[in-house]
Structure formats: C-alpha cells, structure tokens
C-alpha cells in the first residue's frame, strides 16, 4: 500500500529545481488516494453517488444478501417476509390431514406480507417460505449487544412449536415506516440518511396531530431535510408496530410468540450454521426438537407481544 506524503508548494515553485524525492512522493500519492492511505484526501462527504456506478458494475458478488426462512402450521393467518419488499422468496407446503394445501390471499395483506389459508379447515398443512433478500442495515441491538440472528417461535398453550421464523434482520426493519437504508457511510463506518423533520419529530409523526396537519397544509410549517446517523434507536423505532412475522393478523387462540435469547452463545452458533448453510437449517433444528426453549421471560428489551426466553441445546 502506498503512503501519502504532503508535498509543500514551496518546493515546487517556478525556477526551482525539481527534486527526485518530491517526484517520488507525487507518484506514490496518485496511488495513495484511491487506497485511502492515512492523511490522503477523500471524496467530498466520503460516499459514492449513483451517477458514479456503471450500469454493469453491480453483480451478484456486490449485493449484500442473506437468507431467511419460516414455517407455520396454521391457516387463516399471514407471514411477514423478513426482507419485506426487498426479498426473493419461494414457498411450499406439506399436505394436511386430507392432503390439502395452502392457498394465497387469505387476508388483505400489505406489501411484503403473504396471506395464507388452507383449502379446508381440518388440521392444516405446514407452510414453508425461504427467502434471499437484500440486507441494508445490520447490526441490530436491543440494548444488550449486537444480535447475530433472530429466532422467533410461535408456541401453543401446550408448549408445542406451531411456527418458526429465522432471519438476520428483525421483522420491523423493512416493514415499518422508518426508512433505515443508509445513504452514505463515514470513514468510521457510521451510517447516515436524510429524514424530513418538523422540529424534533419525523414529518409523518408530527402530522398525526390534527392541528399540525392543518398548519402544514396551510403552508405555515415547512419541514427540513436533516441528515441523521442511523442509530439503534432509529432502527428499532417501528418494532412495536411490527413485532414479529405473524403480527399482520391476530395470533391463533392460545398461541404466543417467543424470541430465543438473541445474545446467547447458542444463537450465535445457530447463526453461523445459517450463514454456512441457509436459514432453513435453523428452522429445521427448532422444528425437529434439538433445542430446549424456556417459558420464563428474560429481563431484556423486546418488542410488544414478544417474550425473550432462554434456549439451550438438548443433550
């Protein structure tokens, strides 16, 4: 890697001899700039804009993607894709008691949400969905350390596993109203995005007030476009509106949703398995009973309606 050397303009004055040491420094500086050597100048705002990217420059290797997977054995419900509308997904189902399968559109669902219904209402089939999605904003942190993987499990009143969802991002990341996709990164890796703000509030939240809406429509209030660092507070702003993959419709009677301790070493190891194979493998390990899932809430932050619980590997 080339080193950056600041060449004083006094040694380059007209009429003075050119020293080989200065020419060598200038030559190295040409390489040091694109290599971002210490002290080298950087692009204004230190980001690449769309116009600088060639149409053929982004290939599979340049897309930051990961996998997610989920299952549910219940009909008349919905499933929110981890990647939201930035997801490619495939779906399949195993037959229920009478050999019937799932149909789509059981509910009037939003973008990035699959509505489901079994053809008949006996013991339903098991629905599976596998995703590859464009990941925009990791890592995530609920106040207890960065989370490697989100393992949601829907359990019945009898403790039986009814549905599973595994993904590197939480449901709310790409289903909420807050856009957490970075527009630029600084040299330390911090992510930033511009938001329309009315005072200290995001515009959409401020406009929930009827008086503020009236004044805005009358032209009395003007929002500002403010660049903010995408902090964990911003990333988690919508977590109570979209707490888990089955929150688009009411949960089946007697069911609840737990989150396997996202800071545990077990989940860290499961995340590595999902990275090396795919998220479906994580779903299978839960469904096939390899994990002991607790039923006592842990003292940690979590979205409304989701109970964080301990998890261990069955020996």
C-alpha positions in Angstrom: 0.0 0.0 0.0 1.3 3.4 -0.9 2.0 6.1 1.7 0.6 9.6 1.4 3.1 12.4 1.6 2.1 16.1 1.8 4.3 17.9 -0.7 4.8 21.6 0.2 4.1 24.0 -2.6 7.3 25.9 -1.7 9.4 23.1 -3.2 7.5 23.3 -6.5 8.0 27.0 -7.1 8.8 28.1 -10.7 12.5 28.4 -11.3 13.5 26.0 -8.5 15.0 22.5 -9.4 12.7 19.5 -9.1 13.9 17.1 -6.5 13.6 13.3 -7.1 12.2 12.9 -3.6 9.3 15.2 -4.4 8.6 13.5 -7.7 8.6 10.1 -6.0 6.2 11.4 -3.4 3.8 12.7 -6.0 3.9 9.4 -7.9 3.1 7.5 -4.7 0.3 10.0 -3.8 -1.5 9.0 -7.0 -1.8 5.5 -5.7 -2.3 6.5 -2.0 -5.6 8.5 -2.8 -7.7 5.6 -4.1 -6.2 3.3 -1.5 -7.3 5.8 1.2 -3.9 5.9 2.9 -3.7 7.8 6.2 -3.7 11.6 5.5 -4.8 11.2 1.9 -7.7 13.4 0.7 -11.1 11.8 0.3 -14.2 12.4 -1.8 -16.5 15.2 -0.6 -18.8 13.6 2.1 -16.9 10.4 1.5 -19.6 8.5 -0.4 -20.2 7.2 -3.9 -23.3 8.6 -5.7 -25.5 6.6 -8.1 -24.1 8.5 -11.1 -20.6 7.1 -10.4 -21.7 3.5 -10.7 -21.6 1.9 -14.1 -24.7 0.1 -15.2 -22.9 -3.3 -15.2 -20.8 -2.7 -12.1 -23.2 -4.3 -9.6 -23.2 -8.1 -9.8 -24.1 -10.9 -7.5 -20.9 -10.6 -5.6 -21.6 -6.9 -4.9 -25.1 -7.3 -3.5 -25.2 -7.8 0.3 -27.8 -10.6 0.6 -28.6 -13.2 3.2 -31.2 -15.8 3.8 -34.3 -16.1 6.0 -36.8 -18.9 6.4 -40.1 -19.6 8.2 -42.8 -22.1 8.7 -46.3 -22.2 10.1 -48.8 -25.0 10.5 -51.8 -22.7 10.9 -54.2 -21.4 8.3 -56.1 -18.2 8.0 -53.0 -16.2 9.0 -50.2 -14.2 7.4 -46.5 -14.3 7.3 -44.3 -11.1 7.0 -41.2 -11.7 4.9 -38.0 -10.8 6.8 -36.7 -8.8 3.8 -40.0 -7.1 3.1 -40.3 -5.9 -0.5 -36.5 -6.4 -1.0 -36.9 -10.2 -0.9 -36.9 -13.1 -3.4 -38.8 -16.0 -2.0 -40.1 -19.5 -2.7 -43.0 -21.1 -0.9 -44.1 -24.7 -0.4 -46.4 -26.7 1.8 -46.8 -30.2 3.0 -50.3 -31.8 3.0 -52.6 -31.7 6.0 -54.9 -34.5 7.2 -56.8 -34.7 3.9 -53.9 -33.9 1.5 -55.0 -30.3 1.0 -52.5 -27.5 0.6 -52.3 -23.8 1.3 -53.7 -21.1 -0.9 -52.6 -17.4 -1.0 -54.6 -14.3 -0.3 -56.4 -15.4 2.8 -56.2 -11.8 4.1 -55.9 -8.4 2.6 -52.2 -8.1 3.3 -49.6 -5.4 2.8 -46.6 -5.5 0.5 -44.0 -8.0 1.8 -46.7 -10.0 3.6 -48.1 -13.3 2.4 -51.7 -14.1 3.2 -52.4 -17.8 3.8 -55.4 -20.1 4.1 -55.8 -23.8 3.9 -58.3 -25.1 1.4 -60.3 -26.7 4.2 -60.3 -26.2 8.0 -59.2 -29.6 9.4 -55.6 -30.0 10.6 -53.8 -27.7 8.2 -50.7 -28.3 6.1 -47.3 -26.9 7.1 -46.3 -23.8 5.1 -42.6 -23.0 4.4 -41.1 -19.9 2.9 -37.5 -19.4 2.0 -36.0 -16.0 1.2 -32.9 -14.4 -0.1 -33.1 -10.7 0.5 -31.1 -7.5 0.2 -29.8 -6.6 3.6 -29.4 -2.9 4.3 -28.9 -2.1 8.0 -27.1 -4.6 10.2 -26.2 -4.9 13.0 -29.2 -4.7 15.3 -29.1 -4.2 19.1 -31.9 -4.1 21.6 -29.6 -2.8 24.3 -27.8 -6.0 25.3 -25.3 -6.4 22.5 -25.4 -6.9 18.7 -27.7 -9.7 17.5 -26.4 -12.3 15.1 -29.8 -13.9 14.3 -33.5 -13.5 15.2 -35.2 -16.8 16.1 -38.9 -16.3 16.5 -41.0 -19.2 17.6 -44.8 -19.3 17.9 -45.8 -21.8 20.7 -49.2 -23.1 21.6 -50.7 -23.2 25.1 -49.4 -26.8 25.4 -45.8 -25.6 24.7 -45.8 -27.2 21.2 -44.0 -25.3 18.4 -46.6 -24.0 15.9 -44.5 -21.8 13.7 -40.8 -20.6 13.3 -39.1 -17.7 11.7 -35.3 -17.3 11.3 -33.6 -14.3 9.8 -30.6 -12.0 10.3 -32.9 -8.9 10.5 -36.0 -8.4 12.7 -39.4 -8.1 11.1 -39.8 -4.4 11.8 -36.6 -3.5 9.9 -38.2 -3.4 6.4 -41.9 -3.3 7.3 -42.1 -0.1 9.4 -42.5 3.4 8.1 -38.9 4.4 9.1 -36.5 4.0 6.3 -33.3 2.7 7.7 -31.4 2.2 4.4 -28.1 4.2 4.6 -27.4 6.8 2.0 -23.8 7.1 3.0 -21.1 5.9 5.4 -18.4 7.9 7.0 -14.8 6.7 7.3 -15.5 5.1 10.7 -18.3 3.0 9.2 -21.3 5.0 10.7 -24.4 5.1 8.5 -26.4 8.2 7.7 -29.6 9.1 6.0 -31.6 12.3 5.4 -35.0 12.5 7.0 -37.8 15.1 6.7 -38.2 16.6 10.1 -40.7 19.0 11.6 -38.8 20.4 14.6 -37.5 17.3 16.5 -40.1 14.9 15.1 -40.1 13.0 11.8 -42.6 14.6 9.5 -45.0 11.7 9.3 -45.2 11.5 13.1 -45.7 15.3 13.5 -48.6 15.2 11.0 -50.6 12.8 13.2 -51.6 15.9 15.2 -54.7 17.4 13.5 -53.5 21.0 14.4 -50.0 20.4 13.0 -51.6 18.8 9.8 -53.8 21.9 9.5 -50.9 24.3 9.8 -48.8 22.2 7.4 -51.5 22.2 4.7 -52.0 26.0 5.2 -48.3 26.5 4.5 -47.5 27.7 8.0 -45.0 24.9 8.7 -42.1 23.8 6.5 -40.2 20.6 7.1 -36.4 20.4 7.0 -34.3 17.7 5.3 -31.9 16.7 8.1 -29.1 14.1 7.9 -29.1 11.8 10.9 -26.9 8.9 11.9 -28.9 5.7 11.7 -28.6 4.7 15.4 -30.1 1.7 17.0 -32.9 3.9 18.3 -33.9 4.8 14.7 -33.5 1.1 13.6 -35.9 0.0 16.4 -38.4 2.8 16.1 -41.0 0.6 14.4 -40.5 -2.6 16.4 -43.8 -2.4 18.4 -45.8 -1.8 15.2 -44.3 -4.9 13.5 -43.0 -7.0 16.4 -42.9 -10.5 14.7 -43.6 -12.2 11.4 -47.2 -13.1 12.3 -48.3 -9.7 13.6 -50.2 -8.6 10.4 -53.2 -10.7 11.7 -54.3 -11.8 15.2 -52.5 -14.8 16.6 -54.5 -18.1 16.8 -56.2 -18.7 20.1 -53.8 -19.8 22.8 -50.6 -19.0 20.9 -47.8 -16.7 21.8 -44.5 -15.6 20.3 -41.1 -16.0 21.9 -37.7 -14.8 20.9 -34.8 -17.2 21.6 -32.3 -15.3 23.7 -30.6 -13.3 20.9 -27.4 -12.7 22.9 -26.8 -16.3 23.9 -23.9 -18.4 22.6 -26.4 -20.9 21.3 -28.0 -18.4 19.0 -24.5 -17.2 17.9 -23.7 -20.8 16.9 -27.0 -21.2 15.2 -26.4 -18.0 13.2 -23.1 -19.4 12.0 -24.9 -22.6 10.8 -27.4 -20.4 9.0 -24.6 -18.5 7.3 -22.7 -21.6 6.3 -25.9 -23.4 5.0 -29.1 -21.3 5.0 -31.8 -20.1 7.3 -34.0 -23.2 6.6 -31.5 -25.3 8.5 -32.1 -23.1 11.6 -35.9 -23.6 11.2 -35.4 -27.4 11.0 -33.3 -27.5 14.1 -36.1 -25.9 16.0 -38.9 -28.0 14.5 -37.0 -31.2 14.9 -36.7 -30.6 18.7 -33.0 -30.1 19.1 -33.5 -27.1 21.3 -34.9 -26.7 24.8 -37.0 -23.5 24.8 -37.7 -21.7 28.1 -41.1 -20.3 29.1 -39.9 -17.7 31.6 -39.4 -14.1 30.3 -35.8 -12.9 30.4 -35.1 -9.4 31.7 -34.2 -7.7 28.4 -35.8 -5.3 25.9 -38.1 -6.8 23.3 -41.0 -5.7 21.1 -44.5 -5.7 22.4 -46.1 -9.1 22.4 -42.7 -11.0 22.0 -41.3 -12.7 25.1 -37.5 -13.3 25.1 -36.7 -16.7 26.6 -33.6 -18.8 27.4 -32.6 -21.5 25.0 -30.2 -24.5 25.3 -29.1 -27.4 23.2 -30.6 -30.8 24.2 -28.0 -33.3 25.1 
